[in-house]
Amino acid sequence: MAGEAQDNIWPLPKFHFKVEVEGGISASFQEVSGLDTEVDVVEYRHGDSPEFSTIKMPGLRKASDVTLKKGTFTGDVDFYDWYGETLMNTIERRTVTIMLLNESGDAEIIWTLTNAFPKQVQGTDLNSSSSDVAVESLVLAHEGLVITTA
């Protein structure tokens, strides 16, 4: 009936999210990609196994690099400064938290990257016949992806 609360649960939209980078880098991001994780499969068979095939066991975990994209702003060089630290081998690894938000702005799903550091910074492409916004990207390597719910 009209006016009653619905019992069904709708999926969260992917356009309402927030990214926090430890250490003071604050930016609003347009896009986040690469929140993938997988487990290697190890095949094993011992010699006196009654089965004439291997068994499969979980092995090492792997997580892909994460790409953050945002608009280019005047005087905003935080990405380049952080990336510049890698060239001097004085990189500060940081925790990066990516939160998918509900309609109230509260975190529902949280992806946490541990020991993240910039692998690549890509400036915008330039085109005199386009009216698109200048967008730069930061590719992060990290040592683990933890997924939690709020």
C-alpha positions in Angstrom: 0.0 0.0 0.0 1.1 3.6 -0.5 2.8 5.2 2.4 3.9 2.0 4.0 7.6 1.0 4.5 8.8 -1.5 1.9 10.1 -4.8 3.1 12.4 -5.4 0.1 16.0 -4.1 0.2 17.3 -2.2 -2.8 21.0 -2.5 -3.9 23.2 0.4 -3.1 24.0 2.8 -5.9 27.7 2.9 -6.8 27.9 6.7 -7.3 27.8 7.7 -3.6 31.2 6.9 -2.1 34.0 8.5 0.0 37.8 7.9 -0.1 40.1 8.7 2.9 43.9 8.6 2.5 45.8 8.6 5.8 48.3 11.4 6.1 46.3 14.4 5.0 45.5 13.9 1.3 41.9 15.0 1.0 40.2 14.9 -2.4 36.8 14.1 -3.8 37.2 11.3 -6.3 35.2 10.8 -9.5 36.0 7.1 -9.9 37.5 4.2 -8.0 38.4 0.9 -9.8 40.4 -2.2 -9.1 38.8 -3.4 -5.9 39.6 -7.0 -6.9 41.0 -9.8 -4.8 41.6 -13.4 -5.5 43.2 -16.6 -4.2 45.8 -18.7 -6.0 44.8 -22.4 -6.3 47.3 -25.0 -5.3 46.9 -28.5 -6.7 48.3 -31.4 -4.7 48.1 -35.2 -4.8 50.0 -37.5 -2.4 51.3 -40.8 -3.8 49.0 -43.2 -2.0 45.8 -41.2 -2.6 42.8 -43.4 -3.5 41.7 -40.6 -5.9 43.5 -40.5 -9.3 43.3 -36.7 -9.4 44.7 -33.7 -7.5 42.9 -31.9 -4.7 42.7 -28.1 -4.9 43.6 -25.9 -1.9 43.6 -22.2 -1.4 47.0 -20.6 -1.7 48.3 -17.1 -1.5 45.9 -14.1 -1.8 46.4 -11.4 -4.4 44.8 -8.0 -4.8 45.0 -5.9 -7.9 46.2 -2.3 -8.0 43.5 0.3 -7.2 43.0 3.4 -9.5 41.6 6.6 -8.1 40.4 9.3 -10.6 39.6 12.9 -9.7 39.3 16.4 -11.3 42.4 18.5 -11.6 42.4 21.6 -9.4 44.6 24.7 -9.3 47.5 24.1 -6.8 46.5 20.6 -6.0 49.7 18.5 -6.3 49.3 16.1 -3.3 49.4 13.1 -5.6 52.6 14.2 -7.3 54.2 15.0 -3.9 53.4 11.6 -2.5 54.6 9.9 -5.8 57.7 12.0 -5.6 58.6 10.3 -2.3 59.0 7.0 -4.1 61.8 8.4 -6.3 63.8 9.2 -3.2 63.1 5.8 -1.6 61.5 7.5 1.4 57.9 6.5 0.6 55.4 6.7 3.4 53.0 3.8 3.0 49.4 4.8 4.0 46.1 3.3 4.8 43.4 4.1 2.2 39.8 3.6 3.1 37.0 3.5 0.5 33.5 3.6 1.7 30.2 3.0 -0.2 27.6 5.3 1.4 23.9 4.9 1.8 21.4 7.7 1.2 22.1 9.1 4.7 25.8 9.4 3.9 26.7 6.6 6.3 29.2 3.9 5.3 27.7 0.5 4.4 30.7 -1.3 2.8 34.3 -0.4 3.5 37.4 -1.4 1.5 40.6 -0.8 3.4 44.0 -0.9 1.6 46.9 -1.6 3.8 50.4 -0.2 3.2 49.4 1.6 0.0 51.8 3.7 -2.0 51.5 5.4 -5.4 52.6 3.2 -8.3 51.6 5.7 -11.1 50.3 9.2 -11.4 48.7 10.1 -14.7 47.9 13.7 -15.6 45.0 14.6 -17.8 45.0 14.5 -21.6 44.8 17.9 -23.3 42.5 18.6 -26.2 41.7 22.1 -27.5 38.4 21.0 -29.1 36.9 19.4 -26.0 35.0 20.9 -23.1 35.6 17.9 -20.8 36.9 18.3 -17.2 40.6 17.7 -16.7 40.9 14.4 -14.8 44.0 12.9 -13.3 44.5 9.4 -11.9 46.5 7.8 -9.1 47.3 4.0 -9.2 48.0 2.5 -5.8 49.9 -0.7 -5.1 49.1 -2.2 -1.7 49.7 -5.2 0.5 46.2 -6.2 1.3 42.5 -5.5 0.8 40.1 -6.0 3.7 36.4 -5.7 3.0 34.0 -5.0 6.0 30.5 -3.8 6.6 29.7 -0.9 8.8 
